[in-house]
Each structure stands twice: as C-alpha cells, then as structure tokens.
Amino acid sequence: MLRWIGVGRAGAAMMLAALACSSTSSNASAEANGCDDLYTKYFARCELANYPASEVTRLQARWDTYCGSLTSLPGFGATGAELEQCAAAYATADCSGEVTPAACTSLNAGTLAAGASCIDGSQCQSGSCDDSLPDGGTTVSGCGTCDALVAIGGSCSGPGTTCGPNATCNQGTTGASTCTANSTADGGATTFTTIAEGGACNVPNSDAFCAPGLACGPANTCVVPTFVEAGQPCDLLTKVCLVGQCNGASEEPSPDGGITSTQGTCPTIIPDGQPCTSSGAATCDTFASCVNGVCQLTETASTCK
C-alpha cells in the first residue's frame, strides 16, 4: 500500500495540526516563507514524492493560498519564525506522519477553549476541531467545535475529546479507550522502516513499508505508481489519481498473502467556487473542500457564523 495519505484537506489536516500562523503584518514575510517551507520540506518530500513535477508546482500555489488564509482565523498565535522552525524539523522527520516533531508541538495548540466554534484544529487549545456530521448528512458546513484535550492514560471514549501530540486513542481489552503514547524518539523518528524500489513488501509481521512515493504492487514489490487523470481507470495500489481518491475501488486480500485492489475511476475535479456535493464521482481540487455546497480553498471565520 501507499504510505502517504490522500492529499487534500484530509491529507493536509495532519500538517495543519502543527500549523499556526500569526496575523500580524510584521510577520507576513516569515509566514509566507514558513508556508512554503512546510510544503517543500514535507508535502513535496513525503506526500508528493514521484508526482509529476508540473503537479507539484501547481499544488504549491494552491497550498500557499490555503495556508495564507489561515492567518485570519481566530485562535492562531504562533510567529512566522516558529512556523519556519517547525518546517525545518519536518525536513528530516519520518514521512509516516505518526509523530509530530518536537519543534512543532508548541504550534499544535491555539487559544480557543473546548466547545468553541472552529474551522481548523490549530485554532483550538487541544489542537483538534471536531467537524463531523452527527446527523449523517453530506453537506459540510466547514464549522466545528474544539475538542477537549485528554492526557496520556485518560479516557478518550466520549465525543468531543482528543489525545495530545504524539498520542493515540486506543481501545483496551476491557473495551474502554484511553490515550496512549506513540512509539517515538526525539525529533519525530518512529519504529517504521522503509523499503526501496524493487524491495519486497507486505512481509508478514513487519513494520516496514514502501518508501514515500512508492506503492506495494501486485507482486509484493515496491514500485513507482502510475498517476492518472480525472475519468481514467485507477486503483488503490499502483494507479493513483492526481486529484482525489479512486472512486469505487476497494482493497482485497490476494492469494499470496498480500493485497490487491479492484478498479475504480478517478473523480471529476470541481473548480473552486463551483457547486459541489460529497459524491465520490466528483471532488473539489486539492486543498479545497465542499463547504456549504461550494468548493472552497480559503478559510474564513465567516464560515462559522
């Protein structure tokens, strides 16, 4: 399987948990540099490895717009210099995304208390904004509420709670869920190891995964995937959509103990500002999301009013 997550607001959420830009004009240049650095030192290196160069360039402009829009949201308070320090730490961090580098943990929390209205987790003291749809609906409002922070060992079973940086909510043998520390070393290293192109993957009881930009192919070998456009056939292993997720595809066990994928179709791309739904057949462009029925790239506080 691919070891990077689908790029989009879901894909960006992990990075944005460590992103908090200041809204002061004197910090604008540092903020812009920090946004660029986060893109080049994490997204381009980890999530976009082996993507076509033209797509990496196109997405950088979109990321800069999205990242810059966050500076106007209430709750952000970190300086541009702190953002650049975080970006520098991501330059050597593990691409699994399991661990927040030490230099970024201070950026994980905003100033909004639990229960406050939010758009992004980095506005909240807990670093988490719950924008789930409890009614099972399909129209995302773009607005949520800040979760309450739970310490390691505390219960995370209830709604409106979240574990802190470098911790995960795990269910124990009794059925209760508690926050447990991730397996880490200082600087964000994890127990994961990577496999180079041509190496064997899907090895039983192994914590090794294909390196960033590689996929575990049908022969259980790490390969460079093929990137395909909207409307073209795709799967969840080696035929990756340039934008969005492969609609209609699913993973299945293979006879050799590995994983295979059924075929689907890459979604149609809806331009920014155009009507949208949550249908898998069409998707907003990368870093945008369907908010109140319209594809929206930039974040504004008015979304929650």
PASEBA-1860 file (N, C-alpha, C; in nm, 3 decimals):
! residues 305
1> MLRWIGVG> 0.083/-0.120/0.000/0.000/0.000/0.000/0.086/0.125/0.000 ~ 0.028/0.234/-0.045/0.096/0.362/-0.036/0.108/0.401/0.109 ~ 0.222/0.460/0.146/0.241/0.504/0.283/0.218/0.653/0.296 ~ 0.159/0.719/0.193/0.120/0.858/0.214/-0.031/0.865/0.208 ~ -0.087/0.966/0.271/-0.231/0.981/0.272/-0.274/1.065/0.154 ~ -0.401/1.052/0.114/-0.451/1.129/0.001/-0.440/1.278/0.029 ~ -0.378/1.351/-0.061/-0.360/1.494/-0.040/-0.491/1.566/-0.063 ~ -0.524/1.656/0.021/-0.649/1.730/0.022/-0.661/1.787/0.161
9> RAGAAMML> -0.780/1.834/0.200/-0.790/1.885/0.336/-0.775/1.773/0.437 ~ -0.818/1.653/0.401/-0.794/1.543/0.492/-0.646/1.514/0.501 ~ -0.581/1.516/0.382/-0.438/1.493/0.381/-0.361/1.602/0.447 ~ -0.409/1.725/0.437/-0.340/1.840/0.498/-0.364/1.850/0.647 ~ -0.466/1.783/0.697/-0.501/1.801/0.838/-0.387/1.767/0.932 ~ -0.312/1.661/0.899/-0.202/1.623/0.987/-0.097/1.734/0.995 ~ -0.066/1.796/0.879/0.029/1.906/0.880/-0.028/2.029/0.949 ~ -0.157/2.054/0.928/-0.217/2.174/0.983/-0.234/2.164/1.133
17> AALACSST> -0.225/2.044/1.189/-0.225/2.031/1.334/-0.102/2.097/1.393 ~ 0.000/2.116/1.309/0.122/2.182/1.355/0.137/2.321/1.293 ~ 0.028/2.372/1.234/0.037/2.499/1.163/-0.043/2.605/1.235 ~ 0.022/2.711/1.279/-0.048/2.823/1.340/0.024/2.950/1.301 ~ -0.035/3.026/1.209/0.030/3.147/1.159/-0.019/3.268/1.235 ~ 0.068/3.364/1.255/0.030/3.489/1.319/-0.036/3.580/1.219 ~ -0.127/3.666/1.265/-0.197/3.755/1.174/-0.137/3.895/1.172 ~ -0.024/3.917/1.239/0.036/4.049/1.240/0.108/4.075/1.110
25> SSNASAEA> 0.096/4.196/1.056/0.155/4.228/0.926/0.306/4.220/0.928 ~ 0.370/4.249/1.043/0.516/4.244/1.051/0.569/4.103/1.036 ~ 0.479/4.006/1.049/0.520/3.866/1.043/0.485/3.803/0.908 ~ 0.429/3.882/0.816/0.375/3.827/0.693/0.480/3.756/0.610 ~ 0.599/3.814/0.597/0.703/3.754/0.515/0.746/3.620/0.574 ~ 0.764/3.615/0.706/0.804/3.490/0.771/0.695/3.385/0.758 ~ 0.569/3.428/0.765/0.458/3.334/0.748/0.462/3.273/0.609 ~ 0.478/3.357/0.507/0.483/3.307/0.370/0.598/3.210/0.351
33> NGCDDLYT> 0.714/3.245/0.407/0.829/3.156/0.398/0.801/3.024/0.470 ~ 0.736/3.034/0.587/0.704/2.913/0.663/0.608/2.824/0.588 ~ 0.506/2.882/0.524/0.412/2.802/0.445/0.485/2.733/0.330 ~ 0.570/2.808/0.261/0.648/2.748/0.152/0.737/2.636/0.202 ~ 0.801/2.660/0.317/0.892/2.559/0.372/0.817/2.432/0.412 ~ 0.700/2.448/0.471/0.621/2.330/0.507/0.587/2.249/0.383 ~ 0.555/2.317/0.275/0.521/2.247/0.151/0.640/2.170/0.097 ~ 0.754/2.240/0.082/0.870/2.177/0.019/0.934/2.071/0.108
41> KYFARCEL> 0.932/2.095/0.239/1.004/2.005/0.330/0.920/1.889/0.381 ~ 0.789/1.900/0.364/0.706/1.784/0.400/0.622/1.735/0.282 ~ 0.530/1.817/0.235/0.438/1.769/0.131/0.513/1.719/0.008 ~ 0.600/1.803/-0.048/0.670/1.763/-0.170/0.760/1.643/-0.146 ~ 0.822/1.637/-0.029/0.916/1.528/0.002/0.845/1.398/0.035 ~ 0.736/1.406/0.107/0.669/1.286/0.157/0.542/1.249/0.080 ~ 0.445/1.339/0.079/0.317/1.304/0.019/0.317/1.312/-0.133 ~ 0.407/1.391/-0.191/0.407/1.409/-0.335/0.531/1.350/-0.403
49> ANYPASEV> 0.603/1.266/-0.332/0.721/1.203/-0.392/0.681/1.126/-0.517 ~ 0.754/1.148/-0.625/0.734/1.084/-0.756/0.613/1.137/-0.832 ~ 0.540/1.235/-0.776/0.434/1.300/-0.854/0.498/1.377/-0.970 ~ 0.425/1.399/-1.078/0.479/1.481/-1.188/0.518/1.619/-1.138 ~ 0.631/1.670/-1.187/0.681/1.800/-1.141/0.580/1.911/-1.163 ~ 0.506/1.904/-1.274/0.406/2.007/-1.302/0.296/2.010/-1.196 ~ 0.258/1.893/-1.144/0.155/1.887/-1.042/0.207/1.937/-0.908 ~ 0.332/1.906/-0.876/0.393/1.956/-0.752/0.397/2.108/-0.753
57> TRLQARWD> 0.433/2.167/-0.868/0.436/2.313/-0.880/0.295/2.372/-0.870 ~ 0.199/2.311/-0.937/0.061/2.360/-0.933/0.007/2.359/-0.791 ~ 0.033/2.251/-0.719/-0.021/2.239/-0.584/0.045/2.334/-0.485 ~ 0.170/2.371/-0.511/0.236/2.465/-0.420/0.163/2.599/-0.417 ~ 0.118/2.646/-0.533/0.045/2.772/-0.538/-0.087/2.761/-0.462 ~ -0.154/2.647/-0.473/-0.279/2.626/-0.401/-0.254/2.619/-0.250 ~ -0.148/2.548/-0.211/-0.114/2.538/-0.070/-0.085/2.676/-0.011 ~ -0.009/2.758/-0.083/0.025/2.891/-0.032/-0.101/2.974/-0.008
65> TYCGSLTS> -0.200/2.962/-0.098/-0.325/3.035/-0.081/-0.400/2.984/0.041 ~ -0.410/2.852/0.053/-0.482/2.791/0.165/-0.414/2.823/0.298 ~ -0.284/2.801/0.303/-0.208/2.826/0.425/-0.218/2.972/0.466 ~ -0.206/3.062/0.368/-0.213/3.204/0.399/-0.348/3.246/0.453 ~ -0.456/3.179/0.409/-0.590/3.217/0.455/-0.610/3.186/0.603 ~ -0.532/3.094/0.655/-0.547/3.057/0.796/-0.502/3.167/0.890 ~ -0.423/3.262/0.841/-0.370/3.366/0.928/-0.478/3.456/0.985 ~ -0.595/3.460/0.920/-0.702/3.550/0.966/-0.797/3.482/1.064
73> LPGFGATG> -0.779/3.353/1.088/-0.872/3.282/1.176/-0.845/3.312/1.323 ~ -0.949/3.326/1.404/-0.928/3.348/1.548/-0.864/3.225/1.613 ~ -0.777/3.250/1.708/-0.714/3.140/1.781/-0.570/3.114/1.745 ~ -0.523/3.162/1.627/-0.384/3.144/1.589/-0.296/3.244/1.662 ~ -0.175/3.204/1.700/-0.092/3.298/1.773/0.057/3.276/1.759 ~ 0.101/3.175/1.685/0.243/3.149/1.670/0.305/3.248/1.572 ~ 0.434/3.268/1.584/0.505/3.359/1.495/0.549/3.287/1.368 ~ 0.579/3.366/1.266/0.630/3.308/1.142/0.762/3.236/1.165
81> AELEQCAA> 0.844/3.289/1.257/0.972/3.223/1.287/0.949/3.084/1.345 ~ 0.848/3.071/1.431/0.818/2.938/1.488/0.769/2.842/1.380 ~ 0.695/2.895/1.285/0.648/2.813/1.174/0.766/2.763/1.091 ~ 0.863/2.850/1.066/0.981/2.810/0.989/1.062/2.705/1.065 ~ 1.071/2.718/1.198/1.143/2.618/1.278/1.074/2.482/1.268 ~ 0.942/2.485/1.269/0.867/2.360/1.255/0.893/2.298/1.117 ~ 0.892/2.382/1.013/0.918/2.332/0.878/1.056/2.269/0.868 ~ 1.154/2.332/0.933/1.289/2.278/0.931/1.295/2.140/0.996
89> AYATADCS> 1.217/2.122/1.102/1.213/1.992/1.170/1.150/1.885/1.081 ~ 1.049/1.924/1.003/0.985/1.828/0.913/1.076/1.785/0.799 ~ 1.182/1.861/0.773/1.272/1.827/0.663/1.339/1.692/0.684 ~ 1.353/1.651/0.811/1.417/1.523/0.840/1.325/1.429/0.917 ~ 1.199/1.468/0.936/1.106/1.385/1.012/1.063/1.263/0.931 ~ 1.019/1.160/1.001/0.970/1.040/0.937/0.845/1.072/0.856 ~ 0.837/1.020/0.734/0.726/1.051/0.646/0.597/0.975/0.680 ~ 0.601/0.886/0.778/0.481/0.813/0.814/0.374/0.905/0.870
97> GEVTPAAC> 0.416/1.020/0.924/0.320/1.113/0.981/0.267/1.071/1.116 ~ 0.327/0.969/1.177/0.279/0.920/1.305/0.318/1.011/1.421 ~ 0.421/1.090/1.402/0.476/1.167/1.513/0.495/1.313/1.474 ~ 0.459/1.403/1.564/0.485/1.545/1.544/0.624/1.578/1.595 ~ 0.712/1.637/1.512/0.845/1.673/1.560/0.838/1.763/1.682 ~ 0.939/1.752/1.768/0.940/1.828/1.892/0.929/1.978/1.866 ~ 0.990/2.027/1.758/0.987/2.170/1.728/0.848/2.219/1.689 ~ 0.756/2.127/1.665/0.622/2.165/1.620/0.515/2.148/1.726
105> TSLNAGTL> 0.547/2.083/1.836/0.443/2.057/1.935/0.388/2.184/1.995 ~ 0.469/2.289/2.005/0.420/2.415/2.061/0.323/2.485/1.968 ~ 0.324/2.447/1.838/0.233/2.506/1.741/0.102/2.428/1.732 ~ 0.095/2.318/1.805/-0.019/2.230/1.792/-0.146/2.287/1.851 ~ -0.133/2.384/1.942/-0.248/2.435/2.013/-0.271/2.583/1.984 ~ -0.397/2.618/1.964/-0.436/2.757/1.951/-0.482/2.810/2.086 ~ -0.570/2.907/2.083/-0.615/2.970/2.207/-0.762/2.945/2.238 ~ -0.837/2.881/2.146/-0.979/2.860/2.170/-1.003/2.741/2.262
113> AAGASCID> -1.093/2.760/2.359/-1.120/2.656/2.459/-1.211/2.548/2.402 ~ -1.219/2.435/2.473/-1.307/2.325/2.433/-1.450/2.375/2.420 ~ -1.517/2.335/2.310/-1.653/2.376/2.284/-1.667/2.500/2.200 ~ -1.556/2.573/2.178/-1.561/2.694/2.097/-1.578/2.660/1.950 ~ -1.637/2.749/1.874/-1.655/2.730/1.731/-1.519/2.737/1.660 ~ -1.496/2.648/1.566/-1.365/2.642/1.499/-1.380/2.592/1.356 ~ -1.275/2.614/1.278/-1.267/2.562/1.142/-1.153/2.461/1.132 ~ -1.041/2.491/1.199/-0.922/2.406/1.193/-0.873/2.378/1.335
121> GSQCQSGS> -0.814/2.261/1.354/-0.769/2.221/1.487/-0.665/2.311/1.548 ~ -0.583/2.377/1.464/-0.478/2.460/1.519/-0.531/2.591/1.576 ~ -0.663/2.613/1.572/-0.723/2.724/1.644/-0.747/2.689/1.791 ~ -0.754/2.558/1.818/-0.802/2.509/1.948/-0.688/2.480/2.045 ~ -0.715/2.497/2.174/-0.617/2.464/2.277/-0.578/2.316/2.270 ~ -0.672/2.231/2.229/-0.647/2.088/2.219/-0.580/2.049/2.088 ~ -0.578/2.139/1.990/-0.524/2.108/1.859/-0.618/2.027/1.772 ~ -0.746/2.016/1.813/-0.842/1.933/1.739/-0.977/2.003/1.729
129> CDDSLPDG> -1.028/2.012/1.606/-1.160/2.071/1.578/-1.250/1.962/1.523 ~ -1.357/1.930/1.593/-1.449/1.824/1.552/-1.554/1.883/1.458 ~ -1.542/1.850/1.329/-1.640/1.898/1.231/-1.716/1.781/1.169 ~ -1.736/1.674/1.248/-1.807/1.557/1.199/-1.954/1.591/1.177 ~ -2.023/1.503/1.109/-2.164/1.524/1.075/-2.249/1.425/1.154 ~ -2.290/1.461/1.277/-2.362/1.367/1.362/-2.496/1.323/1.305 ~ -2.554/1.402/1.215/-2.683/1.365/1.157/-2.669/1.274/1.037 ~ -2.544/1.240/1.004/-2.522/1.155/0.889/-2.539/1.226/0.757
137> GTTVSGCG> -2.544/1.359/0.760/-2.565/1.437/0.640/-2.444/1.439/0.549 ~ -2.457/1.506/0.436/-2.349/1.508/0.338/-2.299/1.648/0.308 ~ -2.365/1.752/0.359/-2.322/1.888/0.332/-2.236/1.938/0.446 ~ -2.107/1.955/0.421/-2.015/2.001/0.524/-2.033/2.150/0.545 ~ -2.049/2.192/0.670/-2.066/2.334/0.698/-1.934/2.406/0.707 ~ -1.824/2.331/0.727/-1.694/2.393/0.744/-1.671/2.440/0.885 ~ -1.769/2.422/0.973/-1.758/2.472/1.109/-1.772/2.356/1.207 ~ -1.689/2.358/1.312/-1.697/2.255/1.414/-1.680/2.315/1.552
145> TCDALVAI> -1.651/2.231/1.649/-1.625/2.277/1.785/-1.493/2.217/1.835 ~ -1.423/2.293/1.916/-1.294/2.247/1.968/-1.314/2.130/2.065 ~ -1.236/2.023/2.045/-1.238/1.909/2.135/-1.166/1.942/2.266 ~ -1.196/1.863/2.368/-1.125/1.874/2.496/-1.001/1.786/2.491 ~ -0.889/1.835/2.542/-0.763/1.762/2.541/-0.760/1.658/2.652 ~ -0.719/1.535/2.618/-0.709/1.426/2.715/-0.563/1.387/2.730 ~ -0.516/1.378/2.853/-0.377/1.341/2.880/-0.356/1.192/2.857 ~ -0.230/1.151/2.840/-0.197/1.009/2.824/-0.247/0.933/2.947
153> GGSCSGPG> -0.320/0.825/2.922/-0.380/0.746/3.029/-0.524/0.783/3.056 ~ -0.569/0.897/3.003/-0.707/0.941/3.023/-0.802/0.878/2.924 ~ -0.931/0.886/2.955/-1.033/0.827/2.870/-1.062/0.915/2.750 ~ -1.065/0.853/2.632/-1.099/0.925/2.509/-1.220/0.860/2.441 ~ -1.301/0.791/2.522/-1.415/0.718/2.467/-1.528/0.810/2.423 ~ -1.545/0.921/2.495/-1.659/1.007/2.467/-1.637/1.100/2.351 ~ -1.746/1.156/2.296/-1.734/1.254/2.189/-1.675/1.384/2.242 ~ -1.617/1.461/2.151/-1.563/1.590/2.191/-1.432/1.582/2.266
161> TTCGPNAT> -1.360/1.470/2.253/-1.231/1.455/2.320/-1.123/1.420/2.218 ~ -0.998/1.451/2.252/-0.887/1.417/2.164/-0.761/1.397/2.246 ~ -0.673/1.310/2.199/-0.544/1.290/2.264/-0.447/1.399/2.217 ~ -0.345/1.424/2.297/-0.248/1.528/2.265/-0.149/1.484/2.158 ~ -0.049/1.570/2.130/0.052/1.538/2.029/0.123/1.407/2.061 ~ 0.150/1.328/1.958/0.224/1.203/1.971/0.155/1.103/2.062 ~ 0.023/1.105/2.062/-0.056/1.008/2.137/-0.173/0.964/2.050 ~ -0.226/0.844/2.079/-0.334/0.786/2.000/-0.440/0.730/2.093
169> CNQGTTGA> -0.566/0.739/2.053/-0.677/0.682/2.129/-0.691/0.535/2.092 ~ -0.661/0.446/2.185/-0.666/0.302/2.159/-0.763/0.233/2.252 ~ -0.832/0.133/2.197/-0.927/0.056/2.276/-0.855/-0.059/2.345 ~ -0.873/-0.070/2.476/-0.809/-0.175/2.554/-0.891/-0.303/2.556 ~ -0.843/-0.402/2.628/-0.910/-0.532/2.635/-1.046/-0.525/2.702 ~ -1.067/-0.423/2.787/-1.195/-0.408/2.855/-1.298/-0.334/2.772 ~ -1.255/-0.282/2.658/-1.345/-0.207/2.572/-1.335/-0.058/2.590 ~ -1.270/-0.013/2.697/-1.253/0.130/2.721/-1.139/0.183/2.636
177> STCTANST> -1.152/0.307/2.590/-1.049/0.370/2.507/-0.972/0.472/2.589 ~ -0.840/0.465/2.581/-0.754/0.558/2.654/-0.646/0.611/2.561 ~ -0.591/0.727/2.596/-0.482/0.786/2.518/-0.351/0.719/2.555 ~ -0.281/0.668/2.455/-0.152/0.604/2.477/-0.046/0.672/2.392 ~ 0.078/0.673/2.442/0.187/0.740/2.372/0.226/0.663/2.247 ~ 0.252/0.735/2.137/0.304/0.672/2.017/0.446/0.625/2.041 ~ 0.490/0.530/1.959/0.629/0.483/1.968/0.717/0.586/1.901 ~ 0.799/0.657/1.979/0.874/0.769/1.925/1.016/0.775/1.977
185> ADGGATTF> 1.095/0.857/1.910/1.224/0.901/1.961/1.228/1.052/1.939 ~ 1.317/1.122/2.007/1.322/1.267/1.995/1.347/1.307/1.850 ~ 1.275/1.408/1.806/1.290/1.455/1.669/1.190/1.395/1.574 ~ 1.103/1.306/1.623/0.996/1.256/1.541/1.023/1.123/1.473 ~ 1.131/1.054/1.505/1.156/0.923/1.445/1.057/0.821/1.501 ~ 1.023/0.721/1.423/0.932/0.617/1.468/0.997/0.481/1.444 ~ 0.920/0.377/1.480/0.972/0.242/1.461/0.957/0.194/1.316 ~ 0.891/0.272/1.231/0.874/0.231/1.093/1.006/0.235/1.017
193> TTIAEGGA> 1.025/0.141/0.927/1.137/0.144/0.836/1.081/0.142/0.693 ~ 1.161/0.188/0.598/1.112/0.198/0.461/1.183/0.099/0.369 ~ 1.114/0.065/0.261/1.164/-0.030/0.162/1.185/0.044/0.031 ~ 1.300/0.027/-0.030/1.333/0.094/-0.154/1.261/0.030/-0.273 ~ 1.263/0.099/-0.387/1.202/0.046/-0.508/1.263/-0.090/-0.542 ~ 1.175/-0.186/-0.572/1.220/-0.321/-0.604/1.225/-0.414/-0.485 ~ 1.214/-0.360/-0.363/1.219/-0.442/-0.243/1.088/-0.513/-0.216 ~ 1.094/-0.619/-0.138/0.975/-0.697/-0.105/0.891/-0.624/-0.001
201> CNVPNSDA> 0.759/-0.624/-0.022/0.667/-0.558/0.071/0.557/-0.655/0.112 ~ 0.471/-0.610/0.203/0.366/-0.695/0.259/0.425/-0.819/0.324 ~ 0.541/-0.802/0.387/0.605/-0.913/0.459/0.531/-0.933/0.592 ~ 0.489/-1.056/0.625/0.415/-1.078/0.750/0.494/-1.031/0.872 ~ 0.421/-0.971/0.967/0.477/-0.927/1.096/0.591/-0.827/1.081 ~ 0.586/-0.749/0.973/0.691/-0.648/0.950/0.633/-0.508/0.967 ~ 0.715/-0.419/1.025/0.678/-0.279/1.037/0.740/-0.195/0.926 ~ 0.783/-0.259/0.819/0.845/-0.189/0.707/0.741/-0.160/0.599
209> FCAPGLAC> 0.753/-0.043/0.538/0.662/-0.002/0.433/0.741/0.054/0.316 ~ 0.677/0.055/0.199/0.741/0.115/0.082/0.774/0.261/0.111 ~ 0.888/0.306/0.062/0.933/0.443/0.084/0.834/0.542/0.022 ~ 0.836/0.670/0.067/0.746/0.770/0.011/0.752/0.774/-0.142 ~ 0.634/0.780/-0.204/0.628/0.783/-0.349/0.625/0.647/-0.414 ~ 0.631/0.540/-0.334/0.625/0.405/-0.386/0.499/0.335/-0.338 ~ 0.458/0.231/-0.412/0.341/0.152/-0.376/0.379/0.005/-0.378 ~ 0.309/-0.073/-0.297/0.332/-0.217/-0.296/0.249/-0.278/-0.408
217> GPANTCVV> 0.316/-0.322/-0.514/0.248/-0.373/-0.632/0.194/-0.513/-0.615 ~ 0.125/-0.563/-0.717/0.064/-0.697/-0.711/0.163/-0.809/-0.681 ~ 0.289/-0.793/-0.720/0.389/-0.897/-0.696/0.457/-0.877/-0.561 ~ 0.393/-0.795/-0.472/0.450/-0.766/-0.340/0.590/-0.707/-0.352 ~ 0.605/-0.616/-0.448/0.731/-0.544/-0.470/0.701/-0.395/-0.473 ~ 0.786/-0.314/-0.410/0.766/-0.169/-0.409/0.796/-0.112/-0.547 ~ 0.698/-0.040/-0.603/0.711/0.015/-0.738/0.666/0.161/-0.737 ~ 0.709/0.236/-0.840/0.660/0.371/-0.860/0.522/0.361/-0.924
225> PTFVEAGQ> 0.418/0.421/-0.862/0.285/0.411/-0.920/0.269/0.495/-1.046 ~ 0.165/0.465/-1.120/0.125/0.546/-1.234/0.021/0.648/-1.186 ~ 0.037/0.773/-1.226/-0.058/0.877/-1.186/-0.154/0.905/-1.300 ~ -0.283/0.904/-1.269/-0.385/0.912/-1.373/-0.477/1.031/-1.350 ~ -0.538/1.078/-1.460/-0.621/1.198/-1.460/-0.767/1.165/-1.428 ~ -0.846/1.269/-1.413/-0.989/1.255/-1.387/-1.056/1.174/-1.497 ~ -1.144/1.082/-1.457/-1.217/1.000/-1.552/-1.146/0.876/-1.598 ~ -1.018/0.859/-1.559/-0.943/0.742/-1.603/-0.950/0.630/-1.500
233> PCDLLTKV> -0.928/0.504/-1.544/-0.928/0.391/-1.450/-0.817/0.405/-1.347 ~ -0.844/0.362/-1.224/-0.747/0.373/-1.116/-0.768/0.258/-1.018 ~ -0.677/0.246/-0.922/-0.696/0.152/-0.812/-0.634/0.212/-0.687 ~ -0.627/0.134/-0.580/-0.575/0.184/-0.453/-0.430/0.145/-0.429 ~ -0.363/0.095/-0.534/-0.225/0.050/-0.518/-0.130/0.121/-0.614 ~ -0.140/0.091/-0.742/-0.038/0.138/-0.836/-0.089/0.234/-0.943 ~ -0.219/0.260/-0.948/-0.276/0.360/-1.040/-0.343/0.466/-0.955 ~ -0.269/0.575/-0.928/-0.310/0.675/-0.831/-0.367/0.799/-0.900
241> CLVGQCNG> -0.482/0.846/-0.853/-0.542/0.969/-0.907/-0.456/1.089/-0.869 ~ -0.432/1.177/-0.965/-0.359/1.301/-0.935/-0.436/1.387/-0.835 ~ -0.568/1.387/-0.845/-0.652/1.464/-0.753/-0.763/1.372/-0.702 ~ -0.781/1.371/-0.571/-0.889/1.293/-0.512/-0.856/1.145/-0.497 ~ -0.955/1.071/-0.450/-0.941/0.928/-0.427/-1.007/0.848/-0.537 ~ -0.959/0.727/-0.559/-1.013/0.640/-0.664/-1.154/0.596/-0.625 ~ -1.253/0.642/-0.699/-1.393/0.615/-0.667/-1.434/0.475/-0.711 ~ -1.488/0.399/-0.617/-1.538/0.265/-0.648/-1.438/0.154/-0.630
249> ASEEPSPD> -1.312/0.185/-0.599/-1.210/0.082/-0.581/-1.209/0.034/-0.436 ~ -1.164/-0.088/-0.414/-1.152/-0.143/-0.280/-1.036/-0.240/-0.274 ~ -0.976/-0.254/-0.157/-0.865/-0.347/-0.138/-0.918/-0.484/-0.097 ~ -0.848/-0.587/-0.143/-0.886/-0.724/-0.112/-0.760/-0.807/-0.088 ~ -0.767/-0.909/-0.002/-0.651/-0.998/0.018/-0.621/-1.075/-0.110 ~ -0.492/-1.094/-0.138/-0.453/-1.173/-0.255/-0.412/-1.313/-0.210 ~ -0.414/-1.410/-0.301/-0.382/-1.548/-0.264/-0.242/-1.565/-0.205 ~ -0.148/-1.476/-0.239/-0.011/-1.489/-0.189/0.008/-1.421/-0.054
257> GGITSTQG> -0.102/-1.377/0.007/-0.093/-1.313/0.138/-0.077/-1.163/0.133 ~ -0.071/-1.107/0.013/-0.057/-0.963/0.000/-0.192/-0.895/-0.014 ~ -0.194/-0.784/-0.085/-0.316/-0.707/-0.105/-0.331/-0.676/-0.254 ~ -0.453/-0.687/-0.303/-0.484/-0.646/-0.439/-0.594/-0.542/-0.434 ~ -0.624/-0.479/-0.545/-0.726/-0.374/-0.547/-0.816/-0.391/-0.668 ~ -0.944/-0.370/-0.647/-1.036/-0.363/-0.759/-1.019/-0.230/-0.829 ~ -1.071/-0.218/-0.949/-1.053/-0.096/-1.028/-1.169/0.000/-1.005 ~ -1.136/0.128/-1.005/-1.235/0.233/-0.995/-1.209/0.340/-1.099
265> TCPTIIPD> -1.260/0.460/-1.076/-1.244/0.571/-1.169/-1.206/0.698/-1.094 ~ -1.109/0.771/-1.145/-1.069/0.897/-1.082/-1.183/0.999/-1.093 ~ -1.212/1.071/-0.986/-1.326/1.164/-0.986/-1.304/1.285/-1.075 ~ -1.415/1.342/-1.119/-1.413/1.470/-1.189/-1.371/1.579/-1.090 ~ -1.294/1.677/-1.136/-1.244/1.784/-1.049/-1.336/1.905/-1.062 ~ -1.390/1.950/-0.949/-1.478/2.066/-0.946/-1.394/2.190/-0.916 ~ -1.399/2.293/-0.998/-1.319/2.414/-0.974/-1.362/2.485/-0.845 ~ -1.271/2.563/-0.790/-1.301/2.645/-0.673/-1.419/2.737/-0.703
273> GQPCTSSG> -1.508/2.751/-0.605/-1.621/2.840/-0.619/-1.742/2.780/-0.688 ~ -1.731/2.654/-0.733/-1.842/2.590/-0.803/-1.920/2.498/-0.709 ~ -2.050/2.472/-0.740/-2.132/2.385/-0.655/-2.074/2.245/-0.643 ~ -2.096/2.184/-0.526/-2.041/2.051/-0.501/-2.130/1.975/-0.404 ~ -2.109/1.843/-0.400/-2.170/1.755/-0.302/-2.061/1.662/-0.253 ~ -2.098/1.570/-0.166/-1.999/1.474/-0.115/-1.987/1.350/-0.203 ~ -2.046/1.350/-0.320/-2.040/1.236/-0.411/-1.897/1.202/-0.446 ~ -1.864/1.072/-0.445/-1.729/1.029/-0.478/-1.696/1.042/-0.625
281> AATCDTFA> -1.798/1.063/-0.710/-1.776/1.073/-0.854/-1.713/1.206/-0.892 ~ -1.721/1.305/-0.804/-1.662/1.437/-0.829/-1.602/1.488/-0.699 ~ -1.498/1.569/-0.710/-1.430/1.618/-0.591/-1.379/1.759/-0.612 ~ -1.373/1.835/-0.502/-1.306/1.965/-0.509/-1.158/1.943/-0.535 ~ -1.090/2.043/-0.589/-0.948/2.033/-0.619/-0.868/2.018/-0.489 ~ -0.743/1.978/-0.500/-0.657/1.955/-0.385/-0.651/2.077/-0.294 ~ -0.658/2.052/-0.163/-0.657/2.150/-0.054/-0.788/2.227/-0.040 ~ -0.883/2.205/-0.130/-1.015/2.265/-0.116/-1.112/2.161/-0.061
289> SCVNGVCQ> -1.226/2.208/-0.010/-1.328/2.115/0.036/-1.465/2.172/0.007 ~ -1.567/2.084/0.012/-1.704/2.124/-0.017/-1.765/2.183/0.110 ~ -1.777/2.314/0.116/-1.829/2.385/0.234/-1.958/2.456/0.196 ~ -2.067/2.418/0.264/-2.198/2.477/0.235/-2.233/2.468/0.087 ~ -2.195/2.354/0.027/-2.233/2.328/-0.111/-2.148/2.394/-0.216 ~ -2.032/2.451/-0.177/-1.944/2.518/-0.273/-1.800/2.476/-0.245 ~ -1.722/2.448/-0.349/-1.580/2.416/-0.331/-1.505/2.540/-0.284 ~ -1.441/2.530/-0.169/-1.377/2.645/-0.106/-1.231/2.613/-0.075
297> LTETASTC> -1.141/2.696/-0.126/-0.998/2.679/-0.100/-0.953/2.755/0.024 ~ -1.001/2.877/0.039/-0.957/2.959/0.151/-1.050/2.942/0.271 ~ -0.993/2.961/0.390/-1.069/2.953/0.515/-1.104/3.093/0.562 ~ -1.229/3.114/0.602/-1.269/3.243/0.658/-1.352/3.220/0.783 ~ -1.336/3.309/0.881/-1.410/3.296/1.007/-1.560/3.305/0.984 ~ -1.603/3.372/0.875/-1.746/3.389/0.850/-1.816/3.256/0.822 ~ -1.738/3.151/0.789/-1.796/3.019/0.764/-1.876/2.972/0.883 ~ -1.831/3.008/1.004/-1.895/2.959/1.125/-2.001/3.054/1.179
305> K> -2.040/3.152/1.103/-2.140/3.247/1.152/-2.276/3.216/1.092
END
